[in-house]
Amino acid sequence: MPSDGYVLAALATILVVTFALRALPFLVIGQLRESAFVQFLGRYMPVGIMVILVVYTLKDVSLSSGWRGLPELVGLGATVGLHLWRHNALLSILGGTAVYVVLVSTVLSVG
């Protein structure tokens, strides 16, 4: 069993590290806002993440038989259409997902 001093030293270390990690972003926020790299990431990272998510989502879709792939393509089309219309990522994602879920669970359900 560790001694009381050891436990207190461990807790103090945890306290200092946790506080420092939470305070650090506030100390450097001014420099980060002016950074060209952070501005570049803010501009292009959301698009890159969306492309990765689309590719990952559609990688196993089989377009070779029957209605396979149709819900995914219609959902993707709804997502793109909503985004072009309203320019709202949350609305686009939720709307496209809703269209996909409705197609899979009701209209194109098998059995």
N, C-alpha and C positions, 0 to 999 in steps of 0.2 A: 504494500500500500504506500503510495507516495506521501511525502511529508506535506504539512500544511504550507510551508514556504514554497515548495515546488508547485503546488496547485495554484497558489496566489501568483507566483511568477508566470505560470502558463496563462492564467486568466488575464493578467496585466498585458502580456504580449499579445494575446488575442484582441483585447480591447484597443490597444494602440494600432495594430495592423488594420483592424476593421475601421476604426475612425479615419486613419490615413487614406485607406482605399475609398472611403465615401467622400472625404473632403477634397481629394486630389482633383477630380473633374471641375470643381468650382474654382480652384486655384488657376487652372490653365484654360478655362473656357474662353477668355478674351483672345488668347493667342490662337486657339483652335478656330474661332470664328473667322479670323483673318487669313487662315492658311488656305493657299490655293489647292492643296491636295484634298483637304476636307470639303471644300466647295465642289471640287471635281467628283468626289465620292457621293456627295449629296445630290448631284445632278444626274449621274449615270448609274449609281448602284441600284436604285429601285427597278429600273428597266432591266438590268442584268439579272437581278434576282427573279423577276417575273419570267424572263426567258428560260432560266434554269428550271423554275417550277413547271412551266408549260411543257418543256421537253421531258422532264421527269414524269409528269402526269400522263403524257401521251405515248411514252416509250413502249408500253406493252399492249397498246390498242391494235387489234387485228382488223384490218379493213377488207379482208379477203372473203368473208362469208356473211351473207344475210344483212341484218341490221347492225352488225357489230361495228362499233366506231361512230355510228350516227349520233347517239346521245352526247358523246364527247365532242364531236364536231359542232353540233348545234349549241352545246353549252359554251364552247370556245367562241363561237360566232356571237352568242348573246353577250359574253363578257367583253369582247372587242367592241361590239356595237354600243353597249352601254357606256364604255369608257370613251369612245369617240363622241358620243352624244353629250354626256354629263361631265366628263373629265374628273370623275370621282372614283378612286381606286376601290374604296370599301363598297360602294354601290355596285361597281362592276363585278367584283369578286362574289359578293353575296347574290347578285342577280344571276350570274352565270352558273353558280353552284345550285341555286334554286331551280333553274331551268333543267339542268342535268339531273337533279334528284327527282324532279317530277317526271321526266322522260323515262328514267330507269325504273322508277317504282310504280308507275301507273300506265302510261301510254305504251311503252315498249317492253313491259314485263313479260317474261317468258313463263308460261305455266300458270 
